[in-house]
Amino acid sequence: MGVLVVAYNAASTLEKTLNRLPESFVGAVDHVMVCDDASIDDTYEIGMRFRDTARFPITVVKHGRNLGYGGNQKVGYRWALEHGLDVVVLLHGDGQYAPECIEDLVAPLVSGDADAVFGSRMLDKGGARAGGMPTYKYVGNKVLTRFQNALTKQNLSEWHSGYRAYRTDALADLDLSTFSDGFDFDTEIILGLIRARKRIIEVPIPTYYGDEICYVNGVKYAKDVSRDVVRHWANEHGFGGGVQSTESDEYALKDEYGSHAVLLEWLSRHEPGRVLDAGCYDGRFAQRARMLGHHVTGLDRQKHEGVAGRVDEFIEADLNLPLPHGLDAQYDVVIAGDILEHVVEPHLLLTDLCAKVRPGGELLVSVPNFGHWYPRGRIAVGKFDYDQRGPLDRGHIRFFTRDMIERLLADCGLSIIETRIVGTPFNTFADSSQENLGGRMVRQVERTDRGLVRAWPRLFGYQFLYRLEVA
């Protein structure tokens, strides 16, 4: 077990802080490392003097240049891993966090109940303000924490405490070298723990604000941590460039305000009949169509798990090739939902699907809008890349604007009966039904987005949907 003491210009507080470590803890600690981040005062000299009479093994280092708050921690955690420590506690050399509470942080790690333990000043109601936390910091802490919880689906009482303890094997699973060297390092390490599915526990700690100098630029800090958590949210939901997200490859149904809701609404206008779902994937949409009374045949290049129980029939066929001859013009409705963008020659597939519609039947089509503000913005800043979902889904090989898809439909001899344009399905990224800050934020964003879709559909329309009549 080890303690990492990060210090910068802590000459007046370092020795007092170290002396406050409980006697019972000192007997169990293997080593303490003081990392002086290129202080311009006597922090290093005082640390070296303390070492000569210390009650525990201690190493004092001084960096040749200032590495930053996060950079300083990286050095310390690397040291802890290299020395085979199983637990490391982060302690600030300015004494702002009570060393007397250090055993409370370590206990859940030693017992195996957690991978990381955070000391929280917000768990004891009123404790933070009673301990001298300035009003602006208290309010900022609460607002940022609520925002960060909403986007990460966590329930932490405080994201901004610097009093922490970690199992080193949990730290070893994080790529700390990619994290910030600044004060937002603490936020990035929480996000890393969340991505790695590590167990986080909070314990209450007292709040103390003395006359120590604060080196944190509050506005920059708020901007940095907000950017970090938004980027995390985007990556977790398959956006932001690349395909490294933890979002499942499972195709997401766009319920409520989305393409699947519109397609189901259109299907509900038909008497129960025969439906062909081209590109049915795992059959979850087909299952909804069956609940409307339709007999549904699923069509896809492979038989995904669970699809057999969700469709009435399944036909395995590559949609890039001519469809099997056994599929005659026997379907009342043929659905090509979010599939044309996945094939090399959408004109050929549409022509093939038209031949499967009985006289008087309909073809229902939905495609993503490449003219949507998201891909436009990515291209404008030179960051075109594939995501795991959305208009830049890594599986898309053809892209459509409104003019392009309507020209394709006309070329295939299809007449438009009805057009519907839907906006970004924010409810698939966050739960808008919850009566919390996150739910209220999503509902407000949805309302705004719908208004923008009506005003400027080519820019804010996420998907174009068409009810079509075969000539």
Secondary structure per residue as TSV (DSSP state, phi and psi in degrees):
chain	resnum	aa	ss	phi	psi
A	1	M	-	360.0	136.0
A	2	G	E	-135.9	165.4
A	3	V	E	-125.9	128.4
A	4	L	E	-102.6	116.5
A	5	V	E	-103.8	112.1
A	6	V	E	-91.6	131.8
A	7	A	E	-141.1	138.8
A	8	Y	S	-145.7	117.2
A	9	N	S	50.9	49.9
A	10	A	-	-110.4	30.2
A	11	A	T	-58.7	-36.0
A	12	S	T	-81.3	-12.4
A	13	T	T	-123.7	-19.1
A	14	L	H	-59.1	-50.5
A	15	E	H	-63.6	-42.1
A	16	K	H	-62.2	-41.1
A	17	T	H	-61.6	-46.9
A	18	L	H	-65.0	-36.2
A	19	N	H	-69.9	-17.9
A	20	R	T	-83.8	-6.0
A	21	L	S	-62.1	130.2
A	22	P	-	-61.3	145.6
A	23	E	H	-59.6	-38.2
A	24	S	H	-66.5	-33.4
A	25	F	H	-74.8	-41.1
A	26	V	H	-56.5	-35.2
A	27	G	T	-69.3	-20.8
A	28	A	T	-101.7	-16.4
A	29	V	-	-75.5	137.8
A	30	D	-	-85.7	-36.9
A	31	H	E	-164.1	150.7
A	32	V	E	-122.6	133.7
A	33	M	E	-120.8	124.5
A	34	V	E	-100.0	119.8
A	35	C	E	-106.6	104.1
A	36	D	E	-86.3	115.5
A	37	D	-	-87.3	62.0
A	38	A	S	59.0	48.1
A	39	S	-	-62.5	153.6
A	40	I	S	-101.5	5.6
A	41	D	S	-111.7	-158.7
A	42	D	S	-94.5	26.0
A	43	T	H	-53.7	-48.9
A	44	Y	H	-63.0	-46.0
A	45	E	H	-62.4	-40.0
A	46	I	H	-67.0	-39.6
A	47	G	H	-62.2	-41.4
A	48	M	H	-66.4	-38.8
A	49	R	H	-65.6	-39.5
A	50	F	H	-64.3	-37.3
A	51	R	H	-56.6	-35.5
A	52	D	T	-65.7	-23.2
A	53	T	T	-123.1	13.7
A	54	A	-	-66.3	151.0
A	55	R	S	-85.6	-0.3
A	56	F	S	-148.5	158.5
A	57	P	-	-61.9	132.8
A	58	I	E	-144.5	140.4
A	59	T	E	-120.8	135.7
A	60	V	E	-121.1	125.3
A	61	V	E	-126.5	152.2
A	62	K	E	-127.2	123.3
A	63	H	-	-72.4	144.9
A	64	G	S	-69.7	-22.6
A	65	R	S	-141.7	160.8
A	66	N	-	-72.7	119.7
A	67	L	-	-90.4	-10.7
A	68	G	H	90.0	161.9
A	69	Y	H	-58.6	-45.1
A	70	G	H	-72.2	-41.2
A	71	G	H	-61.0	-37.4
A	72	N	H	-64.1	-41.7
A	73	Q	H	-65.4	-38.1
A	74	K	H	-58.7	-42.4
A	75	V	H	-60.5	-44.7
A	76	G	H	-65.3	-41.7
A	77	Y	H	-70.2	-35.0
A	78	R	H	-62.9	-40.6
A	79	W	H	-61.2	-44.0
A	80	A	H	-62.3	-41.0
A	81	L	H	-68.0	-42.5
A	82	E	H	-65.9	-28.8
A	83	H	T	-94.4	8.7
A	84	G	T	69.6	24.0
A	85	L	-	-73.8	144.6
A	86	D	S	-92.9	-23.9
A	87	V	E	-137.0	140.0
A	88	V	E	-133.9	134.6
A	89	V	E	-108.7	133.3
A	90	L	E	-91.0	120.5
A	91	L	E	-127.8	135.6
A	92	H	E	-88.1	135.2
A	93	G	T	-71.1	-9.7
A	94	D	T	-85.8	-0.9
A	95	G	S	78.1	8.5
A	96	Q	-	-68.2	-28.1
A	97	Y	S	-107.8	131.7
A	98	A	-	-69.8	114.3
A	99	P	G	-60.9	-25.3
A	100	E	G	-60.6	-21.2
A	101	C	G	-95.7	6.3
A	102	I	H	-62.1	-32.9
A	103	E	H	-68.4	-27.8
A	104	D	H	-65.1	-35.1
A	105	L	H	-74.1	-35.4
A	106	V	H	-77.2	-33.6
A	107	A	H	-53.5	-48.3
A	108	P	H	-64.8	-24.6
A	109	L	H	-76.2	-43.6
A	110	V	H	-64.2	-37.4
A	111	S	T	-77.6	-10.0
A	112	G	T	83.6	14.0
A	113	D	S	-87.9	-9.2
A	114	A	-	-152.3	158.7
A	115	D	S	-101.8	-22.2
A	116	A	E	-148.5	141.6
A	117	V	E	-128.4	128.8
A	118	F	E	-112.0	134.0
A	119	G	E	-81.0	125.2
A	120	S	E	-113.5	131.3
A	121	R	S	-86.8	-4.3
A	122	M	S	-102.8	-6.6
A	123	L	S	-70.3	-37.7
A	124	D	S	-88.2	110.6
A	125	K	T	-57.4	126.1
A	126	G	T	84.7	-9.0
A	127	G	H	-67.3	-37.5
A	128	A	H	-64.1	-46.2
A	129	R	H	-69.2	-37.9
A	130	A	H	-65.0	-29.4
A	131	G	T	-83.6	3.6
A	132	G	T	98.1	9.9
A	133	M	-	-65.1	122.3
A	134	P	-	-57.5	149.4
A	135	T	H	-56.9	-43.4
A	136	Y	H	-66.1	-33.7
A	137	K	H	-73.2	-38.8
A	138	Y	H	-62.1	-48.7
A	139	V	H	-64.3	-44.4
A	140	G	H	-61.4	-41.3
A	141	N	H	-60.2	-46.7
A	142	K	H	-66.0	-43.9
A	143	V	H	-65.0	-47.8
A	144	L	H	-64.0	-40.2
A	145	T	H	-62.9	-42.7
A	146	R	H	-63.0	-42.1
A	147	F	H	-62.9	-45.1
A	148	Q	H	-67.8	-38.9
A	149	N	H	-62.4	-41.7
A	150	A	H	-61.9	-40.3
A	151	L	H	-82.7	-17.8
A	152	T	H	-111.8	-2.6
A	153	K	T	59.7	34.7
A	154	Q	-	-101.6	174.3
A	155	N	-	-136.7	42.4
A	156	L	-	-74.6	143.6
A	157	S	S	-79.1	-22.3
A	158	E	-	-156.9	127.5
A	159	W	S	-94.1	-6.6
A	160	H	-	-118.0	19.6
A	161	S	-	-84.2	140.9
A	162	G	-	-100.4	11.7
A	163	Y	-	-103.0	107.3
A	164	R	E	-144.7	155.5
A	165	A	E	-136.4	142.0
A	166	Y	E	-133.5	147.2
A	167	R	E	-75.7	132.5
A	168	T	H	-68.2	-26.5
A	169	D	H	-69.1	-25.3
A	170	A	H	-71.5	-40.9
A	171	L	H	-64.2	-34.9
A	172	A	H	-64.8	-22.8
A	173	D	T	-83.9	-3.1
A	174	L	S	-106.7	142.2
A	175	D	-	-87.7	79.1
A	176	L	G	-62.0	-25.6
A	177	S	G	-63.9	-22.0
A	178	T	G	-88.9	-5.7
A	179	F	S	-83.6	163.9
A	180	S	-	-63.2	151.2
A	181	D	S	-90.7	-4.8
A	182	G	S	-92.9	-164.0
A	183	F	T	-72.4	-16.2
A	184	D	T	-80.9	4.3
A	185	F	H	-56.2	-40.0
A	186	D	H	-62.1	-36.4
A	187	T	H	-69.2	-42.5
A	188	E	H	-64.0	-34.2
A	189	I	H	-71.3	-33.1
A	190	I	H	-63.3	-45.7
A	191	L	H	-61.5	-38.8
A	192	G	H	-63.5	-40.9
A	193	L	H	-64.6	-39.3
A	194	I	H	-63.7	-46.2
A	195	R	H	-61.6	-35.6
A	196	A	T	-84.5	3.9
A	197	R	T	59.3	40.7
A	198	K	-	-85.7	155.5
A	199	R	-	-89.0	124.5
A	200	I	E	-115.2	131.7
A	201	I	E	-124.9	145.0
A	202	E	E	-110.3	145.8
A	203	V	E	-128.9	146.7
A	204	P	E	-72.3	141.1
A	205	I	-	-133.9	153.5
A	206	P	-	-73.3	156.8
A	207	T	-	-101.7	133.9
A	208	Y	-	-138.9	123.1
A	209	Y	-	-122.6	114.4
A	210	G	-	-108.4	-144.3
A	211	D	S	-100.1	17.4
A	212	E	-	-66.2	151.9
A	213	I	-	-83.6	131.9
A	214	C	-	-95.5	126.1
A	215	Y	-	-100.5	8.1
A	216	V	-	-89.2	126.1
A	217	N	-	-82.2	106.6
A	218	G	H	-59.3	-41.8
A	219	V	H	-66.7	-45.6
A	220	K	H	-64.4	-40.3
A	221	Y	H	-61.0	-47.2
A	222	A	H	-60.6	-41.9
A	223	K	H	-64.6	-43.0
A	224	D	H	-66.3	-46.2
A	225	V	H	-70.1	-32.9
A	226	S	H	-66.4	-42.7
A	227	R	H	-61.2	-42.9
A	228	D	H	-60.2	-45.5
A	229	V	H	-74.6	-32.3
A	230	V	H	-66.7	-42.6
A	231	R	H	-62.2	-41.1
A	232	H	H	-60.1	-46.2
A	233	W	H	-59.5	-45.2
A	234	A	H	-62.8	-45.8
A	235	N	H	-65.8	-38.8
A	236	E	H	-64.0	-26.4
A	237	H	T	-102.7	14.3
A	238	G	T	88.8	10.2
A	239	F	-	-111.6	170.8
A	240	G	S	103.3	0.9
A	241	G	S	101.9	135.5
A	242	G	S	79.8	177.3
A	243	V	S	-129.0	36.1
A	244	Q	-	-88.5	4.9
A	245	S	-	-65.0	159.9
A	246	T	-	-89.9	2.6
A	247	E	-	-61.7	135.9
A	248	S	-	-63.2	149.5
A	249	D	S	-73.3	-8.9
A	250	E	S	-59.0	131.7
A	251	Y	-	-65.4	128.2
A	252	A	-	-86.8	124.9
A	253	L	-	-72.9	133.1
A	254	K	-	-98.5	84.3
A	255	D	-	-81.3	177.4
A	256	E	S	56.8	-100.3
A	257	Y	S	-101.8	87.3
A	258	G	S	-171.2	177.7
A	259	S	H	-63.5	-40.7
A	260	H	H	-67.0	-35.9
A	261	A	H	-62.1	-39.8
A	262	V	H	-68.0	-44.5
A	263	L	H	-61.7	-40.3
A	264	L	H	-67.5	-36.2
A	265	E	H	-62.1	-44.3
A	266	W	H	-64.7	-39.7
A	267	L	H	-63.5	-34.5
A	268	S	H	-66.9	-17.1
A	269	R	T	-78.2	-14.2
A	270	H	S	-94.5	145.7
A	271	E	-	-63.4	150.7
A	272	P	S	-51.0	129.1
A	273	G	-	-154.4	-162.9
A	274	R	E	-94.0	129.1
A	275	V	E	-125.2	135.1
A	276	L	E	-109.0	119.2
A	277	D	E	-103.2	98.6
A	278	A	E	-81.2	126.4
A	279	G	T	75.6	50.0
A	280	C	-	-76.9	-10.1
A	281	Y	T	51.9	-118.1
A	282	D	T	-92.8	5.3
A	283	G	S	83.5	8.5
A	284	R	H	-68.0	-36.4
A	285	F	H	-68.5	-42.8
A	286	A	H	-58.2	-36.9
A	287	Q	H	-62.1	-39.3
A	288	R	H	-65.2	-39.4
A	289	A	H	-65.2	-38.0
A	290	R	H	-63.9	-32.8
A	291	M	H	-65.2	-19.2
A	292	L	T	-85.6	0.2
A	293	G	T	100.8	-0.9
A	294	H	-	-81.5	151.7
A	295	H	E	-92.4	115.3
A	296	V	E	-113.0	128.0
A	297	T	E	-103.5	124.0
A	298	G	E	-92.5	141.4
A	299	L	E	-132.4	122.8
A	300	D	E	-162.0	167.8
A	301	R	S	-76.0	-20.3
A	302	Q	S	-145.6	157.1
A	303	K	-	-92.0	98.6
A	304	H	-	-72.8	156.8
A	305	E	T	-58.1	131.4
A	306	G	T	89.0	-12.0
A	307	V	G	-66.9	-33.4
A	308	A	G	-60.6	-33.5
A	309	G	G	-84.0	-3.4
A	310	R	T	-111.3	-11.8
A	311	V	S	-120.5	161.1
A	312	D	S	-80.2	-36.5
A	313	E	E	-140.5	154.1
A	314	F	E	-133.0	133.1
A	315	I	E	-120.9	124.4
A	316	E	E	-90.2	118.9
A	317	A	-	-158.1	140.4
A	318	D	-	-79.5	119.0
A	319	L	T	-71.4	-7.5
A	320	N	T	-84.0	-7.3
A	321	L	S	-114.8	163.4
A	322	P	-	-55.8	139.0
A	323	L	-	-70.8	153.8
A	324	P	-	-56.4	143.6
A	325	H	T	-66.1	-23.3
A	326	G	T	-66.3	-13.8
A	327	L	-	-85.3	85.7
A	328	D	-	-82.6	179.2
A	329	A	S	-75.1	73.3
A	330	Q	-	-122.6	5.0
A	331	Y	E	-105.8	134.5
A	332	D	E	-71.2	-35.8
A	333	V	E	-138.8	131.9
A	334	V	E	-114.7	131.3
A	335	I	E	-113.5	126.9
A	336	A	E	-119.4	75.7
A	337	G	E	-91.5	113.2
A	338	D	S	54.7	46.8
A	339	I	-	-126.6	-26.9
A	340	L	G	-62.5	-30.4
A	341	E	G	-73.2	-10.7
A	342	H	G	-97.3	-3.7
A	343	V	S	-112.3	155.4
A	344	V	S	-70.3	-42.5
A	345	E	-	-122.7	82.6
A	346	P	H	-59.7	-28.1
A	347	H	H	-62.2	-43.5
A	348	L	H	-67.2	-41.3
A	349	L	H	-64.4	-44.9
A	350	L	H	-60.7	-42.1
A	351	T	H	-61.1	-42.4
A	352	D	H	-63.2	-43.5
A	353	L	H	-67.7	-36.2
A	354	C	H	-58.0	-34.9
A	355	A	T	-72.2	-10.8
A	356	K	T	-95.5	-5.7
A	357	V	E	-88.9	127.7
A	358	R	E	-69.9	159.5
A	359	P	E	-56.1	130.2
A	360	G	E	87.6	-3.1
A	361	G	E	-83.2	-177.1
A	362	E	E	-132.2	153.5
A	363	L	E	-115.1	127.8
A	364	L	E	-110.3	128.1
A	365	V	E	-129.5	139.3
A	366	S	E	-135.3	140.2
A	367	V	E	-140.5	149.7
A	368	P	E	-74.0	152.4
A	369	N	-	-96.1	110.7
A	370	F	T	-71.4	-14.6
A	371	G	T	-85.5	2.8
A	372	H	S	-59.3	152.1
A	373	W	H	-58.8	-29.0
A	374	Y	H	-67.1	-56.4
A	375	P	H	-64.8	-34.0
A	376	R	H	-59.9	-45.5
A	377	G	H	-64.7	-41.1
A	378	R	H	-61.9	-42.1
A	379	I	H	-68.1	-39.9
A	380	A	H	-60.6	-33.8
A	381	V	T	-97.8	11.4
A	382	G	T	74.0	26.2
A	383	K	-	-120.1	40.2
A	384	F	-	-64.9	127.3
A	385	D	-	-161.9	165.1
A	386	Y	-	-88.8	145.1
A	387	D	B	-108.0	-176.6
A	388	Q	S	-91.0	-10.7
A	389	R	S	-157.0	174.5
A	390	G	S	87.5	-169.3
A	391	P	T	-59.4	-25.5
A	392	L	T	-105.1	29.8
A	393	D	B	-49.7	136.6
A	394	R	T	-63.9	-15.4
A	395	G	T	-88.2	-4.3
A	396	H	-	-82.0	127.7
A	397	I	-	-118.3	-7.8
A	398	R	-	-128.9	145.3
A	399	F	-	-125.6	143.9
A	400	F	-	-130.0	135.7
A	401	T	-	-99.1	177.5
A	402	R	H	-62.6	-44.0
A	403	D	H	-62.6	-39.7
A	404	M	H	-66.8	-45.3
A	405	I	H	-68.9	-37.1
A	406	E	H	-71.9	-30.1
A	407	R	H	-69.0	-39.5
A	408	L	H	-62.7	-43.1
A	409	L	H	-62.4	-42.1
A	410	A	H	-65.3	-40.3
A	411	D	H	-62.8	-27.1
A	412	C	T	-89.7	6.7
A	413	G	T	76.1	25.0
A	414	L	E	-98.1	137.9
A	415	S	E	-105.2	134.2
A	416	I	E	-81.5	122.0
A	417	I	E	-89.5	-40.7
A	418	E	E	-154.4	143.4
A	419	T	E	-121.0	139.9
A	420	R	E	-134.2	140.2
A	421	I	E	-123.2	126.6
A	422	V	E	-114.9	152.1
A	423	G	-	-89.8	-172.1
A	424	T	-	-60.1	128.1
A	425	P	-	-80.6	72.3
A	426	F	G	-60.4	-25.2
A	427	N	G	-70.0	-12.2
A	428	T	G	-85.5	-11.7
A	429	F	T	-98.7	-29.0
A	430	A	S	-150.2	151.4
A	431	D	-	-80.2	107.5
A	432	S	T	-82.5	-5.3
A	433	S	T	-84.7	-14.1
A	434	Q	S	-74.9	140.2
A	435	E	S	-90.9	60.3
A	436	N	S	-134.4	-177.5
A	437	L	H	-58.7	-44.3
A	438	G	H	-62.0	-44.3
A	439	G	H	-63.2	-43.1
A	440	R	H	-64.9	-39.7
A	441	M	H	-62.6	-44.6
A	442	V	H	-63.9	-41.8
A	443	R	H	-63.1	-39.3
A	444	Q	H	-67.4	-41.5
A	445	V	H	-62.4	-41.3
A	446	E	H	-61.6	-44.3
A	447	R	H	-61.8	-43.7
A	448	T	H	-63.6	-43.3
A	449	D	H	-62.7	-40.4
A	450	R	H	-65.2	-38.0
A	451	G	H	-64.6	-39.9
A	452	L	H	-68.5	-34.1
A	453	V	H	-62.8	-42.1
A	454	R	H	-65.3	-38.2
A	455	A	H	-76.2	-36.5
A	456	W	-	-145.5	75.2
A	457	P	H	-63.7	-32.1
A	458	R	H	-69.0	-27.0
A	459	L	H	-95.2	-38.2
A	460	F	H	-105.4	-8.5
A	461	G	-	-68.2	127.7
A	462	Y	S	-87.9	-37.6
A	463	Q	E	-142.9	146.2
A	464	F	E	-106.4	134.1
A	465	L	E	-125.6	143.0
A	466	Y	E	-138.0	133.0
A	467	R	E	-93.8	126.8
A	468	L	E	-127.7	145.5
A	469	E	E	-109.9	132.2
A	470	V	E	-83.6	128.5
A	471	A	-	-67.9	360.0
